[in-house]
Amino acid sequence: MRKTKLGPNAFPCPMPMTLIGATVDGRDNFLAAAWISRVNYDPPLIAIALGKRHFTNPGIEANKAFSVNVPGSDLMAKTDYCGIVSGAKADKSKLFTVFRGELTGAPMIEECPLTMECRLYKTVDLPVDVLFIGEIVQSYSEDRFLTEGKPDVRKMSPFVLTMPDNGYWSIGKPLGQAWHAGKEIGSV
């Protein structure tokens, strides 16, 4: 099999779409972000990479807090809007019903099936972006998005981003059970 070189600017595919919440200069703001990943089990840490010039960044730094909101497919257009319009030019919090948890400076979106409030754990300065690592202090959902007390991806209907084609995609059908499907190959 012959592989085609794609260059160094490759992306893992797909990436989860989220809305990052922060209070900036006393006003709630939300920014669309897909460069996000859970990075530690205990304490529960999540990392987001945001361009250095984003309006949201000073709010995260000042309050030492942010939220991660996982929108359902029904919020695709609003999520996209939050990625193309700066909070310096528009009050994007008016698109949503905002609620608060335990942390000041980490506004969350009621319409999102899953929300997490995070205390800033560490900031890493990168050449073009800032990597914000947050400790998840609490997470929130509604019974209608849960199965047996756990978030159900089918009920939540999150969507993902693929790059470099810049497409949004819905989540497909289940393929198998993690930490179980590989047992078919041999004994563990």
Contact map, one row per residue, 1 for C-alpha under 8 A:
11100000000000000000000000000000000000000000000000000000000000000000000000000000000000000000000000000000000000000000000000000000000000000000000000000000000000000000000000000000000000000000
11110000000000000000000000000000000000000000000000000000000000000000000000000000000000000000000000000000000000000000000000000000000000000000000000000000000000000000000000000000000000000000
11111000000000000000000000000000000000000000000000000000000000000000000000000000000000000000000000000000000000000000000000000000000000000000000000000000000000000000000000000000000000000000
01111100000000000000000000000000000000000000000000000000000000000000000000000000000000000000000000000000000000000000000000000000000000000000000000000000000000000000000000000000000000000000
00111110000000000000000000000000000000000000000000000000000000000000000000000000000000000000000000000000000000000000000000000000000000000000000000000000000000000000000000000000000000000000
00011111110000000000000000000000000000000000000000000000000000000000000000000000000000000000000000000000000000000000000000000000000000000000000000000000000000000000000000000000000000000000
00001111110000000000000000000000000000000000000000000000000000000000000000000000000000000000000000000000000000000000000000000000000000000000000000000000000000000000000000000000000000000000
00000111110000000000000000000000000000000000000000000000000000000000000000000000000000000000000000000000000000000000000000000000000000000000000000000000000000000000000000000000000000000000
00000111111000000000000000000000000000000000000000000000000000000000000000000000000000000000000000000000000000000000000000000000000000000000000000000000000000000000000000000000000000000000
00000111111100000000000000000000000000000000000000000000000000000000000000000000000000000000000000000000000000000000000000000000000000000000000000000000000000000011000000000000000000000000
00000000111111000000000000000000000000000000000000000000000000000000000000000000000000000000000000000000000000000000000000000000000000000000000000000000000000000111000000000000000000000000
00000000011111100000000000000000000000000000000000000000000000000000000000000000000000000000000000000000000000000000000000000000000000000000000000000000000000000000000000000000000000000000
00000000001111100000000000000000000000000000000000000000000000000000000000000000000000000000000000000000000000000000000000000000000000000000000000000000000000001110000000000000000000000000
00000000001111110000000000000000000000000000000000000000000000000000000000000000000000000000000000000000000000000000000000000000000000000000000000000000000000011110000000000000000000000000
00000000000111111000000000000000011100000000000000000000000000000000000000000000000000000000000000000000000000000000000000000000000000000000000000000000000000011100000000000000000000000000
00000000000001111100000000000000011100000000000000000000000000000000000000000000000000000000000000000000000000000000000000000000000000000000000000000000000001111000000000000000000000000000
00000000000000111110000000000001110000000000000000000000000000000000011000000000000000000000000000000000000000000000000000000000000000000000000000000000000001111000000000000000000000000000
00000000000000011111000000000001110000000000000000000000000000000001111000000010000000000000000000000000000000000000000000000000000000000000000000000000000000000000000000000000000000000000
00000000000000001111100000000111100000000000000000000000000000000011111000000010010000000000000000000000000000000000000000000000000000000000000000000000000000000000000000000000000000000000
00000000000000000111110000000111100000000000000000000000000000000111100000000000000000000000000000000000000000000000000000000000000000000000000000000000000000000000000000000000000000000000
00000000000000000011111000011110000000000000000000000001000000000111100000000000000000000000000000000000011100000000000000000000000000000000000000000000000000000000000000000000000000000000
00000000000000000001111100011100000000000000000000000001001100001110000000000000000000000000000000000000111000000000000000000000000000000000000000000000000000000000000000000000000000000000
00000000000000000000111111111000000000000000000000000001001100100100000000000000000000000000000000000000111000000000000000000000000000000000000000000000000000000000000000000000000000000000
00000000000000000000011111111000000000000000000000000011011100000000000000000000000000000000000000000000100000000000000000000000000000000000000000000000000000000000000000000000000000000000
00000000000000000000001111100000000000000000000000000000001000000000000000000000000000000000000000000000000000000000000000000000000000000000000000000000000000000000000000000000000000000000
00000000000000000000001111110000000000000000000000000000000000000000000000000000000000000000000000000000000000000000000000000000000000000000000000000000000000000000000000000000000000000000
00000000000000000000001111111000000000000000000000000000000000000000000000000000000000000000000000000000000000000000000000000000000000000000000000000000000000000000000000000000000000000000
00000000000000000000111101111100000000000000000000000000000000000000000000000000000000000010100000000000101000000000000000000000000000000000000000000000000000000000000000000000000000000000
00000000000000000000111100111110000000000000000000000001000000000000000000000000000000100011100000000000001000000000000000000000000000000000000000000000000000000000000000000000000000000000
00000000000000000011110000011111000000000000000000000001000000000000000000000000010000100001100000000000000000000000000000000000000000000000000000000000000000000000000000000000000000000000
00000000000000000011100000001111100000000000000000000001000000000000000000000010011000100000000000000000000000000000000000000000000000000000000000000000000000000000000000000000000000000000
00000000000000001111000000000111110000000000000000000000000000000000000000000011011000000000000000000000000000000000000000000000000000000000000000000000000000000000000000000000000000000000
00000000000000001111000000000011111100000000000111000000000000000000000000000000001000000000000000000000000000000000000000000000000000000000000000000000000000000000000000000000000000000000
00000000000000111100000000000001111100000000000000000000000000000000000000000000000000000000000000000000000000000000000000000000000000000000000000000000000000011000000000000000000000000000
00000000000000110000000000000000111110000000000111000000000000000000000000000000000000000000000000000000000000000000000000000000000000000000000000000000000000000000000000000000000000000000
00000000000000110000000000000000111111000000011110000000000000000000000000000000000000000000000000000000000000000000000000000000000000000000000000000000000000000000000000000000000000000000
00000000000000000000000000000000001111100000011100000000000000000000000000000000000000000000000000000000000000000000000000000000000000000000000000000000000000000000000000000000000000000000
00000000000000000000000000000000000111111001111000000000000000000000000000000000000000000000000000000000000000000000000000000000000000000000000000000000000000000000000000000000000000000000
00000000000000000000000000000000000011111001111000000000000000000000000000000000000000000000000000000000000000000000000000000000000000000000000000000000000000000000000000000000000000000000
00000000000000000000000000000000000001111111110000000000000000000000000000000000000000000000000000000000000000000000000000000000000000000000000000000000000000000000000000000000000000000000
00000000000000000000000000000000000001111111100000000000000000000000000000000000000000000000000000000000000000000000000000000000000000000000000000000000000000000000000000000000000000000000
00000000000000000000000000000000000000011111100000000000000000000000000000000000000000000000000000000000000000000000000000000000000000000000000000000000000000000000000000000000000000000000
00000000000000000000000000000000000000011111100000000000000000000000000000000000000000000000000000000000000000000000000000000000000000110000000000000000000000000000000000000000000000000000
00000000000000000000000000000000000001111111110000000000000000000000000000000000000000000000000000000000000000000000000000000000000000110000000000000000000000000000000000000000000000000000
00000000000000000000000000000000000001111111111000000000000000000000000000000000000000000000000000000000000000000000000010000000000011110000000000000000000000000000000000000000000000000000
00000000000000000000000000000000000111110001111100000000000000000000000000000000000000000000000000000000000000000000000000000000000011110000000000000000000000000000000000000000000000000000
00000000000000000000000000000000000111100000111110000000000000000000000000000000000000000000000000000000000000000000000000000000001111000000000000000000000000000000000000000000000000000000
00000000000000000000000000000000101110000000011111000000000000000000000000000000000000000000000000000000000000000000000000000000001110000000000000000000000000000000000000000000000000000000
00000000000000000000000000000000101100000000001111100000000000000000000000000000000000000000000000000000000000000000000000000000111100000000000000000000000000000000000000000000000000000000
00000000000000000000000000000000101000000000000111110100100000000000000000000000000000000000000000000000000000000000000000000000111100000000000000000000000000000000000000000000000000000000
00000000000000000000000000000000000000000000000011111100000000000000000000000000000000000000000000000000000000000000000000000001110000000000000000000000000000000000000000000000000000000000
00000000000000000000000000000000000000000000000001111100100000000000000000000000000000000000000000000000000000000000000000000001110000000000000000000000000000000000000000000000000000000000
00000000000000000000000000000000000000000000000000111110100000000000000000000000000000000000000000000000000000000000000000000000000000000000000000000000000000000000000000000000000000000000
00000000000000000000000000000000000000000000000001111111100000000000000000000000000001000000000000000000000000000000000000000000000000000000000000000000000000000000000000000000000000000000
00000000000000000000000100000000000000000000000000001111111000000000000000000000000001110000000000000000000000000000000000000000000000000000000000000000000000000000000000000000000000000000
00000000000000000000111100001110000000000000000000000111111100000000000000000000000000100000000000000000000000000000000000000000000000000000000000000000000000000000000000000000000000000000
00000000000000000000000000000000000000000000000001011111111110000000000000000000000000000000000000000000000000000000000000000000000000000000000000000000000000000000000000000000000000000000
00000000000000000000000100000000000000000000000000000011111111000000000000000000000000000000000000000000000000000000000000000000000000000000000000000000000000000000000000000000000000000000
00000000000000000000011110000000000000000000000000000011111111110000000000000000000000000000000000000000100000000000000000000000000000000000000000000000000000000000000000000000000000000000
00000000000000000000011100000000000000000000000000000001111111111100000000000000000000000000000000000000100000000000000100000000000000000000000000000000000000000000000000000000000000000000
00000000000000000000000000000000000000000000000000000000111111111000000000000000000000000000000000000000000000000000000100000000000000000000000000000000000000000000000000000000000000000000
00000000000000000000000000000000000000000000000000000000011111110000000000000000000000000000000000000000000000000000000000000000000000000000000000000000000000000000000000000000000000000000
00000000000000000000001000000000000000000000000000000000001111111100000000000000000000000000000000000001100000000000000000000000000000000000000000000000000000000000000000000000000000000000
00000000000000000000000000000000000000000000000000000000001111111100000000000000000000000000000000000000100000000000001100000000000000000000000000000000000000000000000000000000000000000000
00000000000000000000010000000000000000000000000000000000000110111110000000000000000000000000000000000011110000000000111100000000000001000000000000000000000000000000000000000000000000000000
00000000000000000001111000000000000000000000000000000000000100111111000000000000000000000000000000000000111000000000111100000000000001000000000000000000000000000000000000000000000000000000
00000000000000000011110000000000000000000000000000000000000000001111100000000000000000000000000000000000011100000011110000000000000000000000000000000000000000000000000000000000000000000000
00000000000000000111100000000000000000000000000000000000000000000111110000000000000000000000000000000000000100000011110000000000000000000000000000000000000000000000000000000000000000000000
00000000000000000111100000000000000000000000000000000000000000000011111000000000000000000000000000000000000110011111000000000000000000000000000000000000000000000000000000000000000000000000
00000000000000001110000000000000000000000000000000000000000000000001111100000000000000000000000000000000000000011110000000000000000000000000000000000000000001000000000000000000000000000000
00000000000000001110000000000000000000000000000000000000000000000000111111110010000000000000000000000000000000111100000000000000000000000000000000000000000001100000000000000000000000000000
00000000000000000000000000000000000000000000000000000000000000000000011111110000000000000000000000000000000000011000000000000000000000000000000000000000000111100000000000000000000000000000
00000000000000000000000000000000000000000000000000000000000000000000001111110000000000000000000000000000000000000000000000000000000000000000000000000000000011100000000001000000000000000000
00000000000000000000000000000000000000000000000000000000000000000000001111111000000000000000000000000000000000000000000000000000000000000000000000000000000000000000000000000000000000000000
00000000000000000000000000000000000000000000000000000000000000000000001111111110000000000000000000000000000000000000000000000000000000000000000000000000000000000000000000000000000000000000
00000000000000000000000000000000000000000000000000000000000000000000001111111111000000000000000000000000000000000000000000000000000000000000000000000000000000100000000000000000000000000000
00000000000000000000000000000000000000000000000000000000000000000000000001111111100000000000000000000000000000000000000000000000000000000000000000000000000000000000000000000000000000000000
00000000000000000000000000000000000000000000000000000000000000000000000000111111110000000000001000000000000000000000000000000000000000000000000000000000000000000000000000000000000000000000
00000000000000000110000000000011000000000000000000000000000000000000001000111111111000000000000000000000000000000000000000000000000000000000000000000000000000000000000000000000000000000000
00000000000000000000000000000001000000000000000000000000000000000000000000011111111100000000000000000000000000000000000000000000000000000000000000000000000000000000000000000000000000000000
00000000000000000000000000000000000000000000000000000000000000000000000000001111111110000000000000000000000000000000000000000000000000000000000000000000000000000000000000000000000000000000
00000000000000000010000000000111000000000000000000000000000000000000000000000111111111000001000000000000000000000000000000000000000000000000000000000000000000000000000000000000000000000000
00000000000000000000000000000011100000000000000000000000000000000000000000000011111111000000000000000000000000000000000000000000000000000000000000000000000000000000000000000000000000000000
00000000000000000000000000000000000000000000000000000000000000000000000000000001111111000000000000000000000000000000000000000000000000000000000000000000000000000000000000000000000000000000
00000000000000000000000000000000000000000000000000000000000000000000000000000000111111101100000000000000000000000000000000000000000000000000000000000000000000000000000000000000000000000000
00000000000000000000000000000000000000000000000000000110000000000000000000000000011111111100000000000000000000000000000000000000000000000000000000000000000000000000000000000000000000000000
00000000000000000000000000001110000000000000000000000011000000000000000000000000000011111111000000000000000000000000000000000000000000000000000000000000000000000000000000000000000000000000
00000000000000000000000000000000000000000000000000000010000000000000000000000000000001111110000000000000000000000000000000000000000000000000000000000000000000000000000000000000000000000000
00000000000000000000000000000000000000000000000000000000000000000000000000000000000011111110000000000000000000000000000000000000000000000000000000000000000000000000000000000000000000000000
00000000000000000000000000000000000000000000000000000000000000000000000000000000000011111111000000000000000000000000000000000000000000000000000000000000000000000000000000000000000000000000
00000000000000000000000000011000000000000000000000000000000000000000000000000000000000111111110000000000000000000000000000000000000000000000000000000000000000000000000000000000000000000000
00000000000000000000000000001100000000000000000000000000000000000000000000000000010000100111111100000000000000000000000000000000000000000000000000000000000000000000000000000000000000000000
00000000000000000000000000011100000000000000000000000000000000000000000000000000000000000011111111000000000000000000000000000000000000000000000000000000000000000000000000000000000000000000
00000000000000000000000000000000000000000000000000000000000000000000000000000000000000000011111110000000000000000000000000000000000000000000000000000000000000000000000000000000000000000000
00000000000000000000000000000000000000000000000000000000000000000000000000000100000000000001111110000000000000000000000000000000000000000000000000000000000000000000000000000000000000000000
00000000000000000000000000000000000000000000000000000000000000000000000000000000000000000001111111000000000011100000000000000000000000000000000000000000000000000000000000000000000000000000
00000000000000000000000000000000000000000000000000000000000000000000000000000000000000000000111111100000000011100000000000000000000000000000000000000000000000000000000000000000000000000000
00000000000000000000000000000000000000000000000000000000000000000000000000000000000000000000100111110000001111000000000000000000000000000000000000000000000000000000000000000000000000000000
00000000000000000000000000000000000000000000000000000000000000000000000000000000000000000000000011111000001111000000000000000000000000000000000000000000000000000000000000000000000000000000
00000000000000000000000000000000000000000000000000000000000000000000000000000000000000000000000001111111011100000000000000000000000000000000000000000000000000000000000000000000000000000000
00000000000000000000000000000000000000000000000000000000000000000000000000000000000000000000000000111111011100000000100000000000000000000100000000000000000000000000000000000000000000000000
00000000000000000000000000000000000000000000000000000000000000000000000000000000000000000000000000011111000000000000100000000000000000001100000000000000000000000000000000000000000000000000
00000000000000000000000000000000000000000000000000000000000000001000000000000000000000000000000000011111110000000000111000000000000000000000000000000000000000000000000000000000000000000000
00000000000000000000000000000000000000000000000000000000000000101000000000000000000000000000000000011111111000000000000000000000000000000000000000000000000000000000000000000000000000000000
00000000000000000000011100010000000000000000000000000000001100111100000000000000000000000000000000000011111000000000000000000000000000000000000000000000000000000000000000000000000000000000
00000000000000000000111000000000000000000000000000000000000000001110000000000000000000000000000000011011111100000000110000000000000000000000000000000000000000000000000000000000000000000000
00000000000000000000111000011000000000000000000000000000000000000110000000000000000000000000000001111001111110000000100000000000000000000000000000000000000000000000000000000000000000000000
00000000000000000000100000000000000000000000000000000000000000000011100000000000000000000000000001111000011111000011100000000000000000000000000000000000000000000000000000000000000000000000
00000000000000000000000000000000000000000000000000000000000000000000100000000000000000000000000111100000001111110010000000000000000000000000000000000000000000000000000000000000000000000000
00000000000000000000000000000000000000000000000000000000000000000000000000000000000000000000000111100000000111111000000000000000000000000000000000000000000000000000000000000000000000000000
00000000000000000000000000000000000000000000000000000000000000000000001000000000000000000000000110000000000011111000000000000000000000000000000000000000000000000000000000000000000000000000
00000000000000000000000000000000000000000000000000000000000000000000111100000000000000000000000000000000000011111110000000000000000000000000100000000000000000000000000000000000000000000000
00000000000000000000000000000000000000000000000000000000000000000000111100000000000000000000000000000000000001111110000000000000000000000000110010000000000100000000000000000000000000000000
00000000000000000000000000000000000000000000000000000000000000000000111000000000000000000000000000000000000000011111000000000000000000000011100000000010000100000000000000000000000000000000
00000000000000000000000000000000000000000000000000000000000000000011110000000000000000000000000000000000000110011111100000000000000000000011100000000000000000000000000000000000000000000000
00000000000000000000000000000000000000000000000000000000000000000011100000000000000000000000000000000000000100000111110000000000000000011111000000000000000000000000000000000000000000000000
00000000000000000000000000000000000000000000000000000000000000001111000000000000000000000000000000001110011100000011111000000000000000011110000000000000000000000000000000000000000000000000
00000000000000000000000000000000000000000000000000000000000000001111000000000000000000000000000000000010010000000001111100000000000001111100000000000000000000000000000000000000000000000000
00000000000000000000000000000000000000000000000000000000000000011100000000000000000000000000000000000010000000000000111110000000000001111000000000000000000000000000000000000000000000000000
00000000000000000000000000000000000000000000000000000000000110011100000000000000000000000000000000000000000000000000011111100000000111100000000000000000000000000000000000000000000000000000
00000000000000000000000000000000000000000000100000000000000000000000000000000000000000000000000000000000000000000000001111100000000111100000000000000000000000000000000000000000000000000000
00000000000000000000000000000000000000000000000000000000000000000000000000000000000000000000000000000000000000000000000111110000000111000000000000000000000000000000000000000000000000000000
00000000000000000000000000000000000000000000000000000000000000000000000000000000000000000000000000000000000000000000000111111000011110000000000000000000000000000000000000000000000000000000
00000000000000000000000000000000000000000000000000000000000000000000000000000000000000000000000000000000000000000000000001111100011100000000000000000000000000000000000000000000000000000000
00000000000000000000000000000000000000000000000000000000000000000000000000000000000000000000000000000000000000000000000000111110111000000000000000000000000000000000000000000000000000000000
00000000000000000000000000000000000000000000000000000000000000000000000000000000000000000000000000000000000000000000000000011111111000000000000000000000000000000000000000000000000000000000
00000000000000000000000000000000000000000000000000000000000000000000000000000000000000000000000000000000000000000000000000001111100000000000000000000000000000000000000000000000000000000000
00000000000000000000000000000000000000000000000000110000000000000000000000000000000000000000000000000000000000000000000000000111110000000000000000000000000000000000000000000000000000000000
00000000000000000000000000000000000000000000000011110000000000000000000000000000000000000000000000000000000000000000000000001111111000000000000000000000000000000000000000000000000000000000
00000000000000000000000000000000000000000000000011110000000000000000000000000000000000000000000000000000000000000000000000111101111100000000000000000000000000000000000000000000000000000000
00000000000000000000000000000000000000000000001111000000000000000000000000000000000000000000000000000000000000000000000000111100111110000000000000000000000000000000000000000000000000000000
00000000000000000000000000000000000000000000001111000000000000000000000000000000000000000000000000000000000000000000000111110000011111000000000000000000000000000000000000000000000000000000
00000000000000000000000000000000000000000000111100000000000000000000000000000000000000000000000000000000000000000000000111100000001111100000000000000000000000000000000000000000000000000000
00000000000000000000000000000000000000000000111000000000000000001100000000000000000000000000000000000000000000000000011111000000000111110000000000000000000000000000000000000000000000000000
00000000000000000000000000000000000000000011110000000000000000000000000000000000000000000000000000000000000000000000011110000000000011111000000000000000000000000000000000000000000000000000
00000000000000000000000000000000000000000011110000000000000000000000000000000000000000000000000000000000000000000001111000000000000001111110000000000000000000000000000000000000000000000000
00000000000000000000000000000000000000000000000000000000000000000000000000000000000000000000000000000100000000000001111000000000000000111110000000000000000000000000000000000000000000000000
00000000000000000000000000000000000000000000000000000000000000000000000000000000000000000000000000001100000000000001110000000000000000011111000000000000000000000000000000000000000000000000
00000000000000000000000000000000000000000000000000000000000000000000000000000000000000000000000000000000000000000111100000000000000000011111100000000000000000000000000000000000000000000000
00000000000000000000000000000000000000000000000000000000000000000000000000000000000000000000000000000000000000000111000000000000000000000111110000000000000000000000000000000000000000000000
00000000000000000000000000000000000000000000000000000000000000000000000000000000000000000000000000000000000000011110000000000000000000000011111011000010000000000000000000000000000000000000
00000000000000000000000000000000000000000000000000000000000000000000000000000000000000000000000000000000000000001000000000000000000000000001111111000000000000000000000000000000000000000000
00000000000000000000000000000000000000000000000000000000000000000000000000000000000000000000000000000000000000000000000000000000000000000000111111101000000000000000000000000000000000000000
00000000000000000000000000000000000000000000000000000000000000000000000000000000000000000000000000000000000000000000000000000000000000000000011111000000001000000000000000000000000000000000
00000000000000000000000000000000000000000000000000000000000000000000000000000000000000000000000000000000000000001000000000000000000000000000111111100011101100000000000000000000000000000000
00000000000000000000000000000000000000000000000000000000000000000000000000000000000000000000000000000000000000000000000000000000000000000000111111111111001000000000000000000000000000000000
00000000000000000000000000000000000000000000000000000000000000000000000000000000000000000000000000000000000000000000000000000000000000000000001011111111000000000000000000000000000000000000
00000000000000000000000000000000000000000000000000000000000000000000000000000000000000000000000000000000000000000000000000000000000000000000000001111100000000000000000000000000000000000000
00000000000000000000000000000000000000000000000000000000000000000000000000000000000000000000000000000000000000000000000000000000000000000000001001111110000000000000000000000000000000000000
00000000000000000000000000000000000000000000000000000000000000000000000000000000000000000000000000000000000000000000000000000000000000000000000001111111000000000000000000000000000000000000
00000000000000000000000000000000000000000000000000000000000000000000000000000000000000000000000000000000000000000100000000000000000000000000100011101111101100000000000000000000000000000000
00000000000000000000000000000000000000000000000000000000000000000000000000000000000000000000000000000000000000000000000000000000000000000000000011100111111100000000000000000000000000000000
00000000000000000000000000000000000000000000000000000000000000000000000000000000000000000000000000000000000000000000000000000000000000000000000010000011111111000000000000100000000000000000
00000000000000000000000000000000000000000000000000000000000000000000000000000000000000000000000000000000000000000000000000000000000000000000000000000001111110000000000000100000000000000000
00000000000000000000000000000000000000000000000000000000000000000000000000000000000000000000000000000000000000000000000000000000000000000000000111000011111110000000000000000000000000000000
00000000000000000000000000000000000000000000000000000000000000000000000100000000000000000000000000000000000000001100000000000000000000000000000010000011111111000000000000000000000000000000
00000000000000000000000000000000000000000000000000000000000000000000000110000000000000000000000000000000000000000000000000000000000000000000000000000000111111100000000001100000000000000000
00000000000000011000000000000000000000000000000000000000000000000000011110000000000000000000000000000000000000000000000000000000000000000000000000000000100111110000000001100000000000000000
00000000000000011000000000000000000000000000000000000000000000000000001110010000000000000000000000000000000000000000000000000000000000000000000000000000000011111000000111100000000000000000
00000000000001111000000000000000010000000000000000000000000000000000000000000000000000000000000000000000000000000000000000000000000000000000000000000000000001111100000111100000000000000000
00000000000011111000000000000000010000000000000000000000000000000000000000000000000000000000000000000000000000000000000000000000000000000000000000000000000000111110011110000000000000000000
00000000001011100000000000000000000000000000000000000000000000000000000000000000000000000000000000000000000000000000000000000000000000000000000000000000000000011111111110000000000000000000
00000000011011000000000000000000000000000000000000000000000000000000000000000000000000000000000000000000000000000000000000000000000000000000000000000000000000001111111000000000000000000000
00000000011000000000000000000000000000000000000000000000000000000000000000000000000000000000000000000000000000000000000000000000000000000000000000000000000000000111110000000000000000000000
00000000000000000000000000000000000000000000000000000000000000000000000000000000000000000000000000000000000000000000000000000000000000000000000000000000000000000111111000000000000000000000
00000000000000000000000000000000000000000000000000000000000000000000000000000000000000000000000000000000000000000000000000000000000000000000000000000000000000001111111100000000000000000000
00000000000000000000000000000000000000000000000000000000000000000000000000000000000000000000000000000000000000000000000000000000000000000000000000000000000000001110111110000000000000000000
00000000000000000000000000000000000000000000000000000000000000000000000000000000000000000000000000000000000000000000000000000000000000000000000000000000000000111100011111000000000000000000
00000000000000000000000000000000000000000000000000000000000000000000000000000000000000000000000000000000000000000000000000000000000000000000000000000000000000111100001111100000000000000000
00000000000000000000000000000000000000000000000000000000000000000000000010000000000000000000000000000000000000000000000000000000000000000000000000000000000011110000000111110000000000000000
00000000000000000000000000000000000000000000000000000000000000000000000000000000000000000000000000000000000000000000000000000000000000000000000000000000110011110000000011111000000000000000
00000000000000000000000000000000000000000000000000000000000000000000000000000000000000000000000000000000000000000000000000000000000000000000000000000000000000000000000001111100000000000000
00000000000000000000000000000000000000000000000000000000000000000000000000000000000000000000000000000000000000000000000000000000000000000000000000000000000000000000000000111110000000000000
00000000000000000000000000000000000000000000000000000000000000000000000000000000000000000000000000000000000000000000000000000000000000000000000000000000000000000000000000011111000000000000
00000000000000000000000000000000000000000000000000000000000000000000000000000000000000000000000000000000000000000000000000000000000000000000000000000000000000000000000000001111100000000000
00000000000000000000000000000000000000000000000000000000000000000000000000000000000000000000000000000000000000000000000000000000000000000000000000000000000000000000000000000111110110000000
00000000000000000000000000000000000000000000000000000000000000000000000000000000000000000000000000000000000000000000000000000000000000000000000000000000000000000000000000000011111110000000
00000000000000000000000000000000000000000000000000000000000000000000000000000000000000000000000000000000000000000000000000000000000000000000000000000000000000000000000000000001111110000000
00000000000000000000000000000000000000000000000000000000000000000000000000000000000000000000000000000000000000000000000000000000000000000000000000000000000000000000000000000000111111100000
00000000000000000000000000000000000000000000000000000000000000000000000000000000000000000000000000000000000000000000000000000000000000000000000000000000000000000000000000000001111111110000
00000000000000000000000000000000000000000000000000000000000000000000000000000000000000000000000000000000000000000000000000000000000000000000000000000000000000000000000000000001111111110000
00000000000000000000000000000000000000000000000000000000000000000000000000000000000000000000000000000000000000000000000000000000000000000000000000000000000000000000000000000000001111111100
00000000000000000000000000000000000000000000000000000000000000000000000000000000000000000000000000000000000000000000000000000000000000000000000000000000000000000000000000000000001111111111
00000000000000000000000000000000000000000000000000000000000000000000000000000000000000000000000000000000000000000000000000000000000000000000000000000000000000000000000000000000000111111110
00000000000000000000000000000000000000000000000000000000000000000000000000000000000000000000000000000000000000000000000000000000000000000000000000000000000000000000000000000000000001111110
00000000000000000000000000000000000000000000000000000000000000000000000000000000000000000000000000000000000000000000000000000000000000000000000000000000000000000000000000000000000001111111
00000000000000000000000000000000000000000000000000000000000000000000000000000000000000000000000000000000000000000000000000000000000000000000000000000000000000000000000000000000000000111111
00000000000000000000000000000000000000000000000000000000000000000000000000000000000000000000000000000000000000000000000000000000000000000000000000000000000000000000000000000000000000100111
